Amino acid sequence: MKARWRIEDCFETAKNEFGLDHNATLSWHGWHRHVSLIMLAYAVMASVRYQENSLK
C-alpha cells in the first residue's frame, strides 16, 4: 500500500510544481511530449533533492 501512496505523492508533486495538470493538447503526440518533459523535470528535481539531503 505504501508504494501506491508514494507514486500518488509523486504525481501530486508533479501536478503542483511542474504544471502536469495544465495541459490543453489536442493530440496524443503533444500530450506525450508534455508529460515526458514534466516527468523528466521531476526526476531531475528528485535527484538533486536526494543529493542535497545526503550531504547534510
mmCIF file of the N, C-alpha and C atoms, coordinates in Angstrom:
data_MODEL
# 
_entry.id   MODEL 
# 
loop_
_atom_site.group_PDB 
_atom_site.id 
_atom_site.type_symbol 
_atom_site.label_atom_id 
_atom_site.label_alt_id 
_atom_site.label_comp_id 
_atom_site.label_asym_id 
_atom_site.label_entity_id 
_atom_site.label_seq_id 
_atom_site.pdbx_PDB_ins_code 
_atom_site.Cartn_x 
_atom_site.Cartn_y 
_atom_site.Cartn_z 
_atom_site.occupancy 
_atom_site.B_iso_or_equiv 
_atom_site.pdbx_formal_charge 
_atom_site.auth_seq_id 
_atom_site.auth_comp_id 
_atom_site.auth_asym_id 
_atom_site.auth_atom_id 
_atom_site.pdbx_PDB_model_num 
ATOM 1   N N  . MET A 1 1  ? 0.808  -1.195 0.000   1.00 0.00 ? 1  MET A N  1 
ATOM 2   C CA . MET A 1 1  ? 0.000  0.000  0.000   1.00 0.00 ? 1  MET A CA 1 
ATOM 3   C C  . MET A 1 1  ? 0.857  1.267  0.000   1.00 0.00 ? 1  MET A C  1 
ATOM 4   N N  . LYS A 1 2  ? 1.973  1.229  0.713   1.00 0.00 ? 2  LYS A N  1 
ATOM 5   C CA . LYS A 1 2  ? 2.798  2.433  0.795   1.00 0.00 ? 2  LYS A CA 1 
ATOM 6   C C  . LYS A 1 2  ? 3.400  2.811  -0.543  1.00 0.00 ? 2  LYS A C  1 
ATOM 7   N N  . ALA A 1 3  ? 3.734  1.824  -1.381  1.00 0.00 ? 3  ALA A N  1 
ATOM 8   C CA . ALA A 1 3  ? 4.290  2.120  -2.709  1.00 0.00 ? 3  ALA A CA 1 
ATOM 9   C C  . ALA A 1 3  ? 3.273  2.869  -3.540  1.00 0.00 ? 3  ALA A C  1 
ATOM 10  N N  . ARG A 1 4  ? 2.017  2.490  -3.425  1.00 0.00 ? 4  ARG A N  1 
ATOM 11  C CA . ARG A 1 4  ? 0.974  3.195  -4.176  1.00 0.00 ? 4  ARG A CA 1 
ATOM 12  C C  . ARG A 1 4  ? 0.885  4.650  -3.723  1.00 0.00 ? 4  ARG A C  1 
ATOM 13  N N  . TRP A 1 5  ? 0.930  4.886  -2.450  1.00 0.00 ? 5  TRP A N  1 
ATOM 14  C CA . TRP A 1 5  ? 0.850  6.245  -1.944  1.00 0.00 ? 5  TRP A CA 1 
ATOM 15  C C  . TRP A 1 5  ? 2.048  7.072  -2.379  1.00 0.00 ? 5  TRP A C  1 
ATOM 16  N N  . ARG A 1 6  ? 3.220  6.454  -2.419  1.00 0.00 ? 6  ARG A N  1 
ATOM 17  C CA . ARG A 1 6  ? 4.419  7.164  -2.851  1.00 0.00 ? 6  ARG A CA 1 
ATOM 18  C C  . ARG A 1 6  ? 4.269  7.610  -4.312  1.00 0.00 ? 6  ARG A C  1 
ATOM 19  N N  . ILE A 1 7  ? 3.731  6.745  -5.144  1.00 0.00 ? 7  ILE A N  1 
ATOM 20  C CA . ILE A 1 7  ? 3.509  7.096  -6.551  1.00 0.00 ? 7  ILE A CA 1 
ATOM 21  C C  . ILE A 1 7  ? 2.489  8.220  -6.656  1.00 0.00 ? 7  ILE A C  1 
ATOM 22  N N  . GLU A 1 8  ? 1.414  8.130  -5.891  1.00 0.00 ? 8  GLU A N  1 
ATOM 23  C CA . GLU A 1 8  ? 0.412  9.199  -5.902  1.00 0.00 ? 8  GLU A CA 1 
ATOM 24  C C  . GLU A 1 8  ? 1.009  10.510 -5.423  1.00 0.00 ? 8  GLU A C  1 
ATOM 25  N N  . ASP A 1 9  ? 1.889  10.461 -4.428  1.00 0.00 ? 9  ASP A N  1 
ATOM 26  C CA . ASP A 1 9  ? 2.568  11.673 -3.963  1.00 0.00 ? 9  ASP A CA 1 
ATOM 27  C C  . ASP A 1 9  ? 3.444  12.264 -5.063  1.00 0.00 ? 9  ASP A C  1 
ATOM 28  N N  . CYS A 1 10 ? 4.114  11.404 -5.821  1.00 0.00 ? 10 CYS A N  1 
ATOM 29  C CA . CYS A 1 10 ? 4.955  11.882 -6.926  1.00 0.00 ? 10 CYS A CA 1 
ATOM 30  C C  . CYS A 1 10 ? 4.123  12.601 -7.979  1.00 0.00 ? 10 CYS A C  1 
ATOM 31  N N  . PHE A 1 11 ? 2.994  12.014 -8.349  1.00 0.00 ? 11 PHE A N  1 
ATOM 32  C CA . PHE A 1 11 ? 2.148  12.660 -9.340  1.00 0.00 ? 11 PHE A CA 1 
ATOM 33  C C  . PHE A 1 11 ? 1.550  13.957 -8.805  1.00 0.00 ? 11 PHE A C  1 
ATOM 34  N N  . GLU A 1 12 ? 1.205  13.997 -7.540  1.00 0.00 ? 12 GLU A N  1 
ATOM 35  C CA . GLU A 1 12 ? 0.674  15.220 -6.940  1.00 0.00 ? 12 GLU A CA 1 
ATOM 36  C C  . GLU A 1 12 ? 1.722  16.329 -6.969  1.00 0.00 ? 12 GLU A C  1 
ATOM 37  N N  . THR A 1 13 ? 2.966  15.990 -6.645  1.00 0.00 ? 13 THR A N  1 
ATOM 38  C CA . THR A 1 13 ? 4.047  16.971 -6.708  1.00 0.00 ? 13 THR A CA 1 
ATOM 39  C C  . THR A 1 13 ? 4.270  17.445 -8.142  1.00 0.00 ? 13 THR A C  1 
ATOM 40  N N  . ALA A 1 14 ? 4.239  16.514 -9.078  1.00 0.00 ? 14 ALA A N  1 
ATOM 41  C CA . ALA A 1 14 ? 4.414  16.893 -10.488 1.00 0.00 ? 14 ALA A CA 1 
ATOM 42  C C  . ALA A 1 14 ? 3.294  17.817 -10.938 1.00 0.00 ? 14 ALA A C  1 
ATOM 43  N N  . LYS A 1 15 ? 2.092  17.572 -10.478 1.00 0.00 ? 15 LYS A N  1 
ATOM 44  C CA . LYS A 1 15 ? 0.974  18.454 -10.830 1.00 0.00 ? 15 LYS A CA 1 
ATOM 45  C C  . LYS A 1 15 ? 1.192  19.850 -10.271 1.00 0.00 ? 15 LYS A C  1 
ATOM 46  N N  . ASN A 1 16 ? 1.557  19.918 -9.002  1.00 0.00 ? 16 ASN A N  1 
ATOM 47  C CA . ASN A 1 16 ? 1.686  21.215 -8.337  1.00 0.00 ? 16 ASN A CA 1 
ATOM 48  C C  . ASN A 1 16 ? 2.923  21.989 -8.784  1.00 0.00 ? 16 ASN A C  1 
ATOM 49  N N  . GLU A 1 17 ? 4.062  21.326 -8.852  1.00 0.00 ? 17 GLU A N  1 
ATOM 50  C CA . GLU A 1 17 ? 5.322  22.012 -9.107  1.00 0.00 ? 17 GLU A CA 1 
ATOM 51  C C  . GLU A 1 17 ? 5.600  22.265 -10.588 1.00 0.00 ? 17 GLU A C  1 
ATOM 52  N N  . PHE A 1 18 ? 5.153  21.367 -11.456 1.00 0.00 ? 18 PHE A N  1 
ATOM 53  C CA . PHE A 1 18 ? 5.538  21.453 -12.861 1.00 0.00 ? 18 PHE A CA 1 
ATOM 54  C C  . PHE A 1 18 ? 4.362  21.638 -13.808 1.00 0.00 ? 18 PHE A C  1 
ATOM 55  N N  . GLY A 1 19 ? 3.157  21.751 -13.303 1.00 0.00 ? 19 GLY A N  1 
ATOM 56  C CA . GLY A 1 19 ? 2.018  22.007 -14.158 1.00 0.00 ? 19 GLY A CA 1 
ATOM 57  C C  . GLY A 1 19 ? 1.559  20.820 -14.979 1.00 0.00 ? 19 GLY A C  1 
ATOM 58  N N  . LEU A 1 20 ? 1.653  19.636 -14.427 1.00 0.00 ? 20 LEU A N  1 
ATOM 59  C CA . LEU A 1 20 ? 1.225  18.439 -15.153 1.00 0.00 ? 20 LEU A CA 1 
ATOM 60  C C  . LEU A 1 20 ? -0.249 18.521 -15.524 1.00 0.00 ? 20 LEU A C  1 
ATOM 61  N N  . ASP A 1 21 ? -1.051 19.177 -14.699 1.00 0.00 ? 21 ASP A N  1 
ATOM 62  C CA . ASP A 1 21 ? -2.476 19.273 -14.982 1.00 0.00 ? 21 ASP A CA 1 
ATOM 63  C C  . ASP A 1 21 ? -2.839 20.485 -15.842 1.00 0.00 ? 21 ASP A C  1 
ATOM 64  N N  . HIS A 1 22 ? -1.868 21.281 -16.261 1.00 0.00 ? 22 HIS A N  1 
ATOM 65  C CA . HIS A 1 22 ? -2.123 22.463 -17.090 1.00 0.00 ? 22 HIS A CA 1 
ATOM 66  C C  . HIS A 1 22 ? -1.804 22.146 -18.543 1.00 0.00 ? 22 HIS A C  1 
ATOM 67  N N  . ASN A 1 23 ? -2.533 21.218 -19.082 1.00 0.00 ? 23 ASN A N  1 
ATOM 68  C CA . ASN A 1 23 ? -2.247 20.759 -20.424 1.00 0.00 ? 23 ASN A CA 1 
ATOM 69  C C  . ASN A 1 23 ? -3.521 20.799 -21.252 1.00 0.00 ? 23 ASN A C  1 
ATOM 70  N N  . ALA A 1 24 ? -3.469 21.422 -22.405 1.00 0.00 ? 24 ALA A N  1 
ATOM 71  C CA . ALA A 1 24 ? -4.636 21.506 -23.279 1.00 0.00 ? 24 ALA A CA 1 
ATOM 72  C C  . ALA A 1 24 ? -4.266 21.067 -24.691 1.00 0.00 ? 24 ALA A C  1 
ATOM 73  N N  . THR A 1 25 ? -3.562 19.955 -24.799 1.00 0.00 ? 25 THR A N  1 
ATOM 74  C CA . THR A 1 25 ? -3.154 19.484 -26.118 1.00 0.00 ? 25 THR A CA 1 
ATOM 75  C C  . THR A 1 25 ? -4.315 18.797 -26.816 1.00 0.00 ? 25 THR A C  1 
ATOM 76  N N  . LEU A 1 26 ? -4.234 18.770 -28.127 1.00 0.00 ? 26 LEU A N  1 
ATOM 77  C CA . LEU A 1 26 ? -5.289 18.166 -28.924 1.00 0.00 ? 26 LEU A CA 1 
ATOM 78  C C  . LEU A 1 26 ? -4.855 16.867 -29.576 1.00 0.00 ? 26 LEU A C  1 
ATOM 79  N N  . SER A 1 27 ? -3.619 16.479 -29.357 1.00 0.00 ? 27 SER A N  1 
ATOM 80  C CA . SER A 1 27 ? -3.140 15.253 -29.990 1.00 0.00 ? 27 SER A CA 1 
ATOM 81  C C  . SER A 1 27 ? -2.381 14.408 -28.980 1.00 0.00 ? 27 SER A C  1 
ATOM 82  N N  . TRP A 1 28 ? -2.260 13.143 -29.312 1.00 0.00 ? 28 TRP A N  1 
ATOM 83  C CA . TRP A 1 28 ? -1.515 12.220 -28.468 1.00 0.00 ? 28 TRP A CA 1 
ATOM 84  C C  . TRP A 1 28 ? -0.044 12.622 -28.394 1.00 0.00 ? 28 TRP A C  1 
ATOM 85  N N  . HIS A 1 29 ? 0.526  13.024 -29.516 1.00 0.00 ? 29 HIS A N  1 
ATOM 86  C CA . HIS A 1 29 ? 1.953  13.367 -29.542 1.00 0.00 ? 29 HIS A CA 1 
ATOM 87  C C  . HIS A 1 29 ? 2.252  14.574 -28.657 1.00 0.00 ? 29 HIS A C  1 
ATOM 88  N N  . GLY A 1 30 ? 1.406  15.575 -28.716 1.00 0.00 ? 30 GLY A N  1 
ATOM 89  C CA . GLY A 1 30 ? 1.607  16.751 -27.870 1.00 0.00 ? 30 GLY A CA 1 
ATOM 90  C C  . GLY A 1 30 ? 1.487  16.414 -26.396 1.00 0.00 ? 30 GLY A C  1 
ATOM 91  N N  . TRP A 1 31 ? 0.490  15.608 -26.061 1.00 0.00 ? 31 TRP A N  1 
ATOM 92  C CA . TRP A 1 31 ? 0.309  15.212 -24.675 1.00 0.00 ? 31 TRP A CA 1 
ATOM 93  C C  . TRP A 1 31 ? 1.490  14.380 -24.199 1.00 0.00 ? 31 TRP A C  1 
ATOM 94  N N  . HIS A 1 32 ? 1.942  13.456 -25.032 1.00 0.00 ? 32 HIS A N  1 
ATOM 95  C CA . HIS A 1 32 ? 3.054  12.584 -24.661 1.00 0.00 ? 32 HIS A CA 1 
ATOM 96  C C  . HIS A 1 32 ? 4.330  13.390 -24.443 1.00 0.00 ? 32 HIS A C  1 
ATOM 97  N N  . ARG A 1 33 ? 4.600  14.357 -25.297 1.00 0.00 ? 33 ARG A N  1 
ATOM 98  C CA . ARG A 1 33 ? 5.787  15.216 -25.112 1.00 0.00 ? 33 ARG A CA 1 
ATOM 99  C C  . ARG A 1 33 ? 5.691  16.004 -23.817 1.00 0.00 ? 33 ARG A C  1 
ATOM 100 N N  . HIS A 1 34 ? 4.517  16.566 -23.564 1.00 0.00 ? 34 HIS A N  1 
ATOM 101 C CA . HIS A 1 34 ? 4.306  17.373 -22.360 1.00 0.00 ? 34 HIS A CA 1 
ATOM 102 C C  . HIS A 1 34 ? 4.551  16.533 -21.105 1.00 0.00 ? 34 HIS A C  1 
ATOM 103 N N  . VAL A 1 35 ? 3.932  15.370 -21.039 1.00 0.00 ? 35 VAL A N  1 
ATOM 104 C CA . VAL A 1 35 ? 4.071  14.512 -19.863 1.00 0.00 ? 35 VAL A CA 1 
ATOM 105 C C  . VAL A 1 35 ? 5.502  14.009 -19.729 1.00 0.00 ? 35 VAL A C  1 
ATOM 106 N N  . SER A 1 36 ? 6.137  13.674 -20.834 1.00 0.00 ? 36 SER A N  1 
ATOM 107 C CA . SER A 1 36 ? 7.517  13.189 -20.778 1.00 0.00 ? 36 SER A CA 1 
ATOM 108 C C  . SER A 1 36 ? 8.462  14.255 -20.230 1.00 0.00 ? 36 SER A C  1 
ATOM 109 N N  . LEU A 1 37 ? 8.306  15.481 -20.680 1.00 0.00 ? 37 LEU A N  1 
ATOM 110 C CA . LEU A 1 37 ? 9.162  16.563 -20.180 1.00 0.00 ? 37 LEU A CA 1 
ATOM 111 C C  . LEU A 1 37 ? 8.897  16.859 -18.715 1.00 0.00 ? 37 LEU A C  1 
ATOM 112 N N  . ILE A 1 38 ? 7.637  16.814 -18.305 1.00 0.00 ? 38 ILE A N  1 
ATOM 113 C CA . ILE A 1 38 ? 7.296  17.047 -16.899 1.00 0.00 ? 38 ILE A CA 1 
ATOM 114 C C  . ILE A 1 38 ? 7.920  15.961 -16.022 1.00 0.00 ? 38 ILE A C  1 
ATOM 115 N N  . MET A 1 39 ? 7.826  14.711 -16.451 1.00 0.00 ? 39 MET A N  1 
ATOM 116 C CA . MET A 1 39 ? 8.376  13.619 -15.650 1.00 0.00 ? 39 MET A CA 1 
ATOM 117 C C  . MET A 1 39 ? 9.901  13.679 -15.610 1.00 0.00 ? 39 MET A C  1 
ATOM 118 N N  . LEU A 1 40 ? 10.515 14.097 -16.707 1.00 0.00 ? 40 LEU A N  1 
ATOM 119 C CA . LEU A 1 40 ? 11.973 14.275 -16.717 1.00 0.00 ? 40 LEU A CA 1 
ATOM 120 C C  . LEU A 1 40 ? 12.380 15.380 -15.747 1.00 0.00 ? 40 LEU A C  1 
ATOM 121 N N  . ALA A 1 41 ? 11.672 16.491 -15.765 1.00 0.00 ? 41 ALA A N  1 
ATOM 122 C CA . ALA A 1 41 ? 11.970 17.590 -14.848 1.00 0.00 ? 41 ALA A CA 1 
ATOM 123 C C  . ALA A 1 41 ? 11.796 17.148 -13.398 1.00 0.00 ? 41 ALA A C  1 
ATOM 124 N N  . TYR A 1 42 ? 10.763 16.367 -13.131 1.00 0.00 ? 42 TYR A N  1 
ATOM 125 C CA . TYR A 1 42 ? 10.538 15.884 -11.778 1.00 0.00 ? 42 TYR A CA 1 
ATOM 126 C C  . TYR A 1 42 ? 11.651 14.930 -11.343 1.00 0.00 ? 42 TYR A C  1 
ATOM 127 N N  . ALA A 1 43 ? 12.102 14.073 -12.246 1.00 0.00 ? 43 ALA A N  1 
ATOM 128 C CA . ALA A 1 43 ? 13.181 13.137 -11.922 1.00 0.00 ? 43 ALA A CA 1 
ATOM 129 C C  . ALA A 1 43 ? 14.474 13.886 -11.607 1.00 0.00 ? 43 ALA A C  1 
ATOM 130 N N  . VAL A 1 44 ? 14.768 14.929 -12.367 1.00 0.00 ? 44 VAL A N  1 
ATOM 131 C CA . VAL A 1 44 ? 15.961 15.733 -12.107 1.00 0.00 ? 44 VAL A CA 1 
ATOM 132 C C  . VAL A 1 44 ? 15.839 16.413 -10.741 1.00 0.00 ? 44 VAL A C  1 
ATOM 133 N N  . MET A 1 45 ? 14.657 16.981 -10.457 1.00 0.00 ? 45 MET A N  1 
ATOM 134 C CA . MET A 1 45 ? 14.451 17.647 -9.177  1.00 0.00 ? 45 MET A CA 1 
ATOM 135 C C  . MET A 1 45 ? 14.604 16.652 -8.022  1.00 0.00 ? 45 MET A C  1 
ATOM 136 N N  . ALA A 1 46 ? 14.042 15.464 -8.160  1.00 0.00 ? 46 ALA A N  1 
ATOM 137 C CA . ALA A 1 46 ? 14.139 14.458 -7.102  1.00 0.00 ? 46 ALA A CA 1 
ATOM 138 C C  . ALA A 1 46 ? 15.589 14.023 -6.897  1.00 0.00 ? 46 ALA A C  1 
ATOM 139 N N  . SER A 1 47 ? 16.339 13.897 -7.976  1.00 0.00 ? 47 SER A N  1 
ATOM 140 C CA . SER A 1 47 ? 17.746 13.512 -7.874  1.00 0.00 ? 47 SER A CA 1 
ATOM 141 C C  . SER A 1 47 ? 18.567 14.587 -7.161  1.00 0.00 ? 47 SER A C  1 
ATOM 142 N N  . VAL A 1 48 ? 18.344 15.827 -7.520  1.00 0.00 ? 48 VAL A N  1 
ATOM 143 C CA . VAL A 1 48 ? 19.058 16.933 -6.877  1.00 0.00 ? 48 VAL A CA 1 
ATOM 144 C C  . VAL A 1 48 ? 18.687 17.005 -5.400  1.00 0.00 ? 48 VAL A C  1 
ATOM 145 N N  . ARG A 1 49 ? 17.409 16.840 -5.099  1.00 0.00 ? 49 ARG A N  1 
ATOM 146 C CA . ARG A 1 49 ? 16.964 16.876 -3.706  1.00 0.00 ? 49 ARG A CA 1 
ATOM 147 C C  . ARG A 1 49 ? 17.614 15.749 -2.903  1.00 0.00 ? 49 ARG A C  1 
ATOM 148 N N  . TYR A 1 50 ? 17.689 14.556 -3.490  1.00 0.00 ? 50 TYR A N  1 
ATOM 149 C CA . TYR A 1 50 ? 18.314 13.418 -2.807  1.00 0.00 ? 50 TYR A CA 1 
ATOM 150 C C  . TYR A 1 50 ? 19.792 13.693 -2.540  1.00 0.00 ? 50 TYR A C  1 
ATOM 151 N N  . GLN A 1 51 ? 20.480 14.232 -3.528  1.00 0.00 ? 51 GLN A N  1 
ATOM 152 C CA . GLN A 1 51 ? 21.907 14.523 -3.358  1.00 0.00 ? 51 GLN A CA 1 
ATOM 153 C C  . GLN A 1 51 ? 22.139 15.588 -2.294  1.00 0.00 ? 51 GLN A C  1 
ATOM 154 N N  . GLU A 1 52 ? 21.292 16.602 -2.284  1.00 0.00 ? 52 GLU A N  1 
ATOM 155 C CA . GLU A 1 52 ? 21.435 17.662 -1.274  1.00 0.00 ? 52 GLU A CA 1 
ATOM 156 C C  . GLU A 1 52 ? 21.159 17.125 0.134   1.00 0.00 ? 52 GLU A C  1 
ATOM 157 N N  . ASN A 1 53 ? 20.158 16.271 0.259   1.00 0.00 ? 53 ASN A N  1 
ATOM 158 C CA . ASN A 1 53 ? 19.836 15.721 1.576   1.00 0.00 ? 53 ASN A CA 1 
ATOM 159 C C  . ASN A 1 53 ? 20.897 14.749 2.065   1.00 0.00 ? 53 ASN A C  1 
ATOM 160 N N  . SER A 1 54 ? 21.567 14.069 1.147   1.00 0.00 ? 54 SER A N  1 
ATOM 161 C CA . SER A 1 54 ? 22.597 13.123 1.571   1.00 0.00 ? 54 SER A CA 1 
ATOM 162 C C  . SER A 1 54 ? 23.883 13.826 2.007   1.00 0.00 ? 54 SER A C  1 
ATOM 163 N N  . LEU A 1 55 ? 24.071 15.068 1.606   1.00 0.00 ? 55 LEU A N  1 
ATOM 164 C CA . LEU A 1 55 ? 25.248 15.820 2.005   1.00 0.00 ? 55 LEU A CA 1 
ATOM 165 C C  . LEU A 1 55 ? 25.125 16.357 3.437   1.00 0.00 ? 55 LEU A C  1 
ATOM 166 N N  . LYS A 1 56 ? 23.920 16.474 3.925   1.00 0.00 ? 56 LYS A N  1 
ATOM 167 C CA . LYS A 1 56 ? 23.707 17.066 5.255   1.00 0.00 ? 56 LYS A CA 1 
ATOM 168 C C  . LYS A 1 56 ? 23.948 16.096 6.355   1.00 0.00 ? 56 LYS A C  1 
# 
